Amino acid sequence: MSERVSIHGMWSSRLAFVLAAAGSAIGLGNIWKFPYITGENGGGAFVLVYLLCVAVVGLPVMMSEILIGRRGRESPINTMHHLVAEAQRPRLWVLLGWSGVVAGILIMSYYSVIAGWAMAYVFKTASGTLTGQTAEGIASIFGGFVASPEKLLAWHTIFMVMNTIVVSRGVRSGLEQAVRFMMPALLVLLLVMVGYAYNTPSFERGLEFLFTPDFSKISTGGVLTAMGHAFFTLSLGMGAIMMYGSYLPKGTSIAATSIAIALMDTLVALLAGMAIFPLVFANNLVPSAGPGLIFQTLPIAFGHMPYGSLFGSLFFILLVFAAWTSGISLIEPAVAWLVENRSMSRVKAATGVGILTWFVGIATVLSFSEWAFSFNFFGEMKSSGVFDVLDILTANFMLPLGGLAMAVFASRCMSRASVVDELDMGDGILFRAWYVLTRHVTPVAVGIVFLHGLGIVQPVIEFVRGLF
Ligand code: PHE
């Protein structure tokens, strides 16, 4: 049988795929979100649960997602159509593709607004506005900025246009070129930041916060957030990685590439944490400052180090690029579907999806100013409204459920022969490990975390205890 290829084109090499998938995985999730949710959830114990989720759940799900994509070679919706027919399974499974497309647009709608913050900070650091400011001064500049809907909207618009352009250009010329140089440069700059943090008196305290688990500090909602973040940071559960897998030529090891991607992603997140928390403690800030954390801490370092505005603007430029290479993967599934089913040109499809996402993003823009409200999430007060609702809905629910469904589909619905063929690692111990993890461990782990997060596990434990 000759190999099927995607109508959208294929990656030029295995390296191109790894770079693109790593580009999708490494983004705001690692540098902006990981530190602030770690801060909100008490540090070490949260980090440990997150790392466990990446290794035990994330990695096998990533392999499932890539193999499904490569087998189907189409957008997640049509890939599911195709594989459901092949395996003679209920059509309901196609919903998995749809939920991915919706999740991608919802995530992109707020992702773009936060990427806009990073763009604004390129200029704020370069112009020296933040130089020589106290921690309070920097915090109040941030507060003033996010309360201005016009500014947020302008940056959100620019970021959406940037993404629409790259996605319009298609797989090779658009997506592939974007990642080649950005990732290594980002890594180097993060190391410079960790180097700066190392020289503050609070470096050890920062590391202790990150790496010494204290389980009394993590709540039930925190465990769910840690698991959700494992999916979010690896771009799993919504079809981005499935889409990228569909452009992957046969003969590339799915296991080896997945491990490489997960390792790079984790490394970047941990480095970001190591750069940020020492600054938090050295400046008497609170780790639980929320989504503004990196915008309130890193500028302090840039304001004091030699060539700070240069390093600062470079850092935010790279952060914007990291967000850009993730953003394109969030809308690619929707665009590919339009091209396949509505025979639209790529440019038209990308423009349509871009405009739709831009509109949805207005809700997040407003949620930091006029539409801000507080609500109760598992007994914890959260504020800033729509943004948090979207974040929790997608990262804590849609992605883990989507990822779970992919693992179950690959290991329980597709024929064992086709999965063995696609994974191409024989039928030995490695394959069996993947099989057991996706068939049994992933469903049980995700299930328990959900029930736990919804407050159902605790009463059961207490009930059982009461019996003895
Ligand atoms: N993984 C990206 C990040 O960490 C976000 C993302 C999520 C991208 C889901 C695609 C799909 O920033």
Residues whose N, C-alpha, C, O or C-beta is under 5 A from the ligand:
A	BS01	LIG	S24 A25 I26 G27 L28 G29 N30 F232 T233 L234 S235 L236 A240 S326 S329 L330
